[in-house]
Amino acid sequence: MLEPISRVPFGSVTRARLLPVLLAPFVTGAAFSYAQTGAFSWSWFAVAAAGAAAAHLSLNVLHDVVDVASGADAAARSDAASVAPGSVAIASGRVSRSRALVFASILAAFAAGCGVALATHRSAGILVYGAVAYVLAVAAITPPLRFASRIPGANEIAVITAGGFLQAGAAYAVATKQFDGGSLWSGLVPGGLLMLVFWHQALLHYRADVAIGRESTSSALGPERTVIVSSVCAAMIFVALIVQVAAGLFPRGAIIALAGALPLSNAYARAIKSRRDIQNYVTLLGATLGATALVTLILVISLVVRGAVR
C-alpha cells in the first residue's frame, strides 16, 4: 500500500542532501555581487535561494521518475557493478511515479512563484534566466528532446550553462537589479565542478545505461575514457580559476581554492589505475563533491572579504 507522500522523509524523495553543491554557483554569484558593488539583500537572497532550491529539488524528483520509468534505475540496482543514485522511495514504489510528479510540480510552482516575485520587485530578467535554466534541464531528460541520453556531452554542456552561468548571473541580478557579464563568468568554476558531479554520478551506472540503450556520455565513452576526459576537464576548470584570479575576477586569495584539486587528483589517479572498479568511481564522486564544496567556500569567503574592505 502506498504511503501518503507527507509521511515519506522529504530528503529521501528529493535527494535534498545535494543542495549545498547544486547551489554552489548561485551562492558564488551572490557573493560576487557583494564584492563588486557592495549590494546585497538578505531578504531577497532568501527568496531567490528558496526558489533555486525548489527548482533543483523538482528536477531531482523528475530525473528519478524518468530513470524508474525507463528501466535505468532497475537495471542499475540489479547490477552488482553499478550504483543507482536515485531516490529509493520512488524506485521502490513507496512513492508512486504519479505522486512524485505531483510533488515535482508543486516544487516547480513554488520556484516559479519566487521567480515572479523577484521579477516584479528586482528584475524581470531573473525570471527569464530561471525559466531558461529549468526548461533546459527538463528538456535534457524528458521527451520529446531528451538530448542528455541521445547526444554524448550535451548533458554536461546543459549543466554548466543552466547550473553554472545562468545561476550565478541570476544571483547577481537579485542583489543589484542588473546583469553583468562578469557575474556569468563567476559561475564557470563552481558550475564546471557541478558538471563533474553529475558526470561522475552517471559513471556509477554506465553499465545500466548500456543495458537499456541510453547513450549518456559515460556509456558512449566507456569508463576508462570517461575518467581520462573528465580529468582533463577538471584540469581545465582549475586552470580557468587561475586565469580568473589573474584577471581580477576573483580576489588573489581565491587562489587557495586550488587546494580542492589535491583530493580530486588522488581520486582520479586511483580510478585510472584500477579500471572498472566501482568503488573507485564512488570515491571519485565523493572527492568531486568535496572539491566543489571546498572551492565554493573559498571563493565565497574571498569575495565577501573583498566586498567588506571596499
matplotlib code that plots the C-alpha trace (Angstrom):
import matplotlib.pyplot as plt

x = [0.0, 1.3, 2.1, 1.0, 3.9, 3.7, 4.9, 7.9, 11.0, 11.4, 15.1, 14.6, 12.2, 14.1, 17.7, 18.0, 21.4, 22.8, 21.6, 24.8, 26.6, 23.7, 23.5, 27.3, 27.2, 24.2, 26.0, 29.1, 27.2, 25.6, 29.0, 30.3, 27.6, 28.6, 32.3, 31.7, 29.0, 28.5, 24.9, 23.2, 19.7, 19.3, 15.5, 15.7, 18.6, 16.5, 13.6, 15.9, 17.7, 14.4, 13.2, 16.5, 16.5, 12.9, 13.7, 16.7, 14.7, 11.9, 14.4, 15.9, 12.4, 11.7, 15.0, 14.4, 10.9, 12.4, 15.0, 12.4, 10.1, 12.9, 14.2, 17.6, 17.1, 16.1, 18.9, 21.4, 20.0, 20.1, 23.8, 26.4, 28.9, 26.5, 25.2, 21.7, 22.0, 18.2, 15.6, 14.9, 11.4, 10.5, 12.4, 10.8, 7.2, 6.9, 6.0, 4.3, 5.5, 2.3, 2.6, 6.2, 5.3, 2.7, 5.4, 7.8, 5.1, 4.4, 8.1, 8.3, 5.3, 6.9, 10.1, 8.0, 6.3, 9.6, 10.7, 7.6, 8.2, 11.8, 10.8, 8.3, 10.5, 14.0, 14.5, 12.3, 15.5, 15.8, 12.6, 13.8, 17.2, 15.5, 12.9, 15.5, 17.7, 14.7, 13.4, 16.9, 17.3, 13.8, 14.4, 17.7, 15.9, 12.3, 10.6, 10.5, 14.0, 15.7, 19.0, 21.0, 20.5, 20.9, 23.9, 27.0, 28.3, 25.1, 24.1, 27.4, 27.0, 23.5, 24.6, 27.4, 25.2, 22.0, 23.5, 26.7, 26.4, 22.7, 22.5, 25.4, 24.0, 20.6, 22.0, 23.9, 20.8, 18.8, 21.2, 21.9, 18.8, 21.3, 23.1, 26.8, 29.0, 31.4, 28.7, 28.1, 31.8, 31.8, 29.7, 32.3, 34.4, 31.6, 29.4, 32.2, 32.7, 28.9, 29.1, 31.7, 29.5, 26.7, 29.1, 30.7, 27.3, 26.4, 29.6, 28.3, 25.6, 27.1, 26.5, 22.8, 22.7, 24.3, 21.8, 18.8, 20.4, 20.7, 23.7, 25.0, 28.5, 29.8, 28.2, 29.3, 33.0, 33.2, 34.6, 38.3, 38.0, 35.3, 37.7, 40.6, 38.4, 36.9, 40.3, 41.3, 38.1, 38.9, 42.4, 40.9, 38.5, 41.3, 43.3, 40.3, 40.4, 44.0, 43.1, 40.1, 42.2, 44.9, 42.3, 40.9, 37.5, 38.2, 40.5, 44.1, 43.2, 40.9, 43.9, 43.8, 40.8, 43.4, 43.6, 40.4, 42.4, 44.5, 41.9, 40.4, 43.7, 44.3, 40.8, 41.5, 44.8, 43.1, 40.2, 42.7, 44.9, 42.2, 40.0, 36.3, 36.4, 33.1, 34.3, 37.0, 34.2, 32.3, 35.4, 35.8, 32.3, 32.8, 36.1, 34.3, 31.5, 34.1, 36.2, 33.0, 32.1, 35.7, 36.3, 33.0, 33.6, 37.0, 35.6, 32.7, 34.9, 37.4, 34.6, 32.9, 36.3, 36.8, 33.3, 33.9, 37.1, 35.9]
y = [0.0, 3.4, 5.8, 9.4, 11.4, 13.6, 10.6, 9.9, 11.8, 14.9, 14.2, 10.7, 11.8, 14.9, 14.0, 17.3, 16.4, 17.6, 21.1, 22.6, 21.5, 22.3, 25.9, 26.5, 28.7, 30.6, 31.4, 32.3, 34.7, 36.3, 36.8, 38.2, 40.9, 41.9, 42.1, 44.1, 46.5, 46.2, 45.4, 42.6, 42.0, 39.1, 39.0, 38.8, 36.4, 34.1, 34.3, 33.6, 30.8, 29.2, 29.3, 27.9, 25.1, 24.2, 24.2, 21.9, 19.5, 19.4, 18.4, 15.7, 14.2, 14.4, 12.8, 9.9, 9.4, 9.3, 6.8, 4.5, 4.7, 4.0, 1.0, 2.6, 2.6, -1.1, -2.1, -0.3, -1.8, -5.4, -5.0, -5.6, -3.4, -0.4, 2.1, 3.7, 7.2, 7.9, 8.1, 4.7, 5.9, 6.4, 3.3, 1.0, 2.3, 3.7, 6.9, 6.3, 7.9, 9.9, 11.2, 12.0, 14.0, 16.0, 16.7, 17.8, 20.1, 21.7, 22.4, 23.9, 26.0, 27.3, 28.1, 29.9, 31.9, 33.0, 33.9, 36.1, 37.9, 38.6, 39.7, 42.1, 43.7, 43.1, 42.4, 40.6, 39.0, 36.9, 35.0, 34.6, 33.2, 30.8, 29.7, 29.1, 27.1, 25.0, 24.3, 23.4, 20.9, 19.4, 19.1, 17.2, 14.3, 14.2, 13.5, 14.7, 16.0, 14.0, 15.2, 14.1, 10.4, 11.0, 13.3, 12.5, 15.6, 17.5, 17.0, 18.3, 21.4, 21.9, 21.6, 24.1, 26.5, 26.3, 25.3, 27.4, 30.5, 31.2, 30.5, 32.8, 35.6, 35.4, 35.6, 38.8, 40.3, 39.6, 41.8, 44.5, 44.5, 44.4, 41.9, 41.7, 39.5, 39.0, 37.5, 34.8, 34.0, 33.7, 30.6, 28.9, 27.2, 26.1, 25.3, 23.2, 21.3, 20.7, 19.3, 16.9, 15.8, 14.9, 13.2, 11.1, 10.2, 8.9, 6.9, 4.8, 3.3, 3.4, -0.4, 0.1, 2.9, 0.5, -2.2, -0.1, 1.6, 5.0, 6.9, 9.0, 10.5, 7.8, 4.9, 6.2, 6.8, 3.8, 4.1, 4.4, 7.1, 8.9, 9.2, 10.4, 13.0, 14.1, 14.5, 16.8, 18.8, 19.1, 20.4, 23.0, 24.1, 24.8, 26.5, 28.7, 29.5, 30.7, 32.8, 34.4, 35.2, 36.7, 38.7, 40.1, 38.4, 36.8, 38.2, 36.9, 35.0, 32.8, 31.0, 29.0, 27.2, 25.2, 23.1, 21.4, 19.9, 17.7, 15.1, 15.2, 14.4, 11.5, 10.1, 10.4, 8.5, 5.6, 5.5, 5.4, 2.8, 0.4, 0.2, -0.6, -0.8, 0.7, 1.6, 3.9, 5.6, 6.1, 7.6, 9.9, 11.1, 11.8, 13.7, 15.8, 16.7, 17.6, 19.7, 21.5, 22.4, 23.4, 25.5, 27.3, 28.0, 29.6, 31.6, 32.9, 33.9, 35.7, 37.6, 38.6, 39.8, 41.9, 43.4, 44.1, 46.0, 48.1]
z = [0.0, -0.9, 1.9, 1.8, 0.5, 3.6, 5.6, 3.5, 4.5, 2.4, 1.8, 0.6, -2.2, -3.3, -2.5, -0.7, 0.7, -2.7, -2.3, -1.0, -4.2, -6.5, -5.2, -5.3, -8.5, -7.0, -3.8, -5.7, -7.9, -4.8, -3.2, -6.5, -6.5, -2.9, -3.8, -7.0, -5.9, -2.1, -2.9, -1.0, 0.4, 2.8, 2.3, -1.5, -1.3, 0.8, -1.7, -4.6, -2.7, -1.8, -5.4, -6.8, -4.2, -5.1, -8.8, -8.2, -6.0, -8.6, -11.2, -8.9, -8.4, -12.2, -13.1, -10.7, -12.1, -15.6, -14.5, -13.0, -16.0, -18.5, -16.5, -15.9, -12.1, -12.0, -14.3, -12.0, -8.9, -10.3, -11.4, -8.7, -10.6, -10.7, -8.2, -8.6, -7.1, -7.4, -4.7, -3.0, -2.1, -5.8, -7.1, -4.5, -5.2, -1.7, -3.5, -6.9, -10.0, -10.3, -6.8, -7.3, -10.4, -8.5, -5.8, -8.5, -10.0, -6.6, -6.1, -9.6, -9.0, -5.8, -7.7, -10.3, -7.6, -6.2, -9.7, -10.3, -7.0, -8.0, -11.5, -10.0, -7.3, -8.6, -12.3, -14.9, -16.3, -13.2, -14.1, -17.7, -16.5, -14.2, -16.7, -19.4, -17.0, -15.8, -19.3, -20.5, -17.6, -18.2, -22.0, -21.3, -19.6, -20.8, -24.2, -26.9, -26.9, -24.1, -25.5, -22.5, -23.5, -27.2, -27.6, -25.6, -23.9, -24.3, -20.7, -19.4, -21.5, -20.2, -16.6, -16.8, -18.8, -16.7, -13.3, -13.6, -15.8, -15.5, -11.8, -11.0, -13.3, -11.7, -8.2, -9.2, -10.6, -7.4, -5.4, -8.0, -10.3, -13.1, -15.3, -15.7, -17.9, -15.1, -12.9, -15.6, -15.6, -11.8, -12.3, -14.5, -11.9, -9.5, -12.5, -14.0, -10.8, -10.6, -14.1, -13.0, -10.1, -12.5, -14.8, -12.2, -10.8, -14.2, -14.3, -11.4, -13.6, -17.1, -17.4, -16.8, -19.4, -21.9, -21.0, -21.8, -24.8, -23.2, -24.7, -21.9, -22.1, -19.8, -21.6, -25.0, -23.9, -21.6, -18.0, -18.8, -21.4, -19.3, -16.4, -18.6, -20.4, -17.1, -15.6, -18.5, -17.9, -14.2, -15.0, -17.4, -14.6, -12.2, -15.0, -15.5, -11.8, -12.1, -15.2, -13.4, -10.4, -12.6, -14.5, -11.2, -11.5, -8.1, -5.4, -5.1, -2.0, -4.1, -5.5, -2.3, -3.8, -5.9, -2.7, -4.0, -6.8, -4.4, -3.2, -6.7, -8.4, -6.0, -6.7, -10.4, -10.1, -8.3, -10.8, -13.8, -12.1, -11.1, -14.1, -13.8, -10.0, -9.0, -5.5, -7.1, -9.1, -5.8, -4.3, -7.3, -6.9, -3.2, -4.0, -6.6, -4.1, -1.6, -4.0, -5.2, -1.6, -0.7, -3.8, -3.5, 0.2, -0.5, -3.5, -1.4, 1.6, -0.6, -2.4, 0.9, 2.3, -0.9, -0.5, 3.2, 2.6, -0.4]

ax = plt.figure().add_subplot(projection="3d")
ax.plot(x, y, z, "-o")
ax.set_aspect("equal")
plt.show()
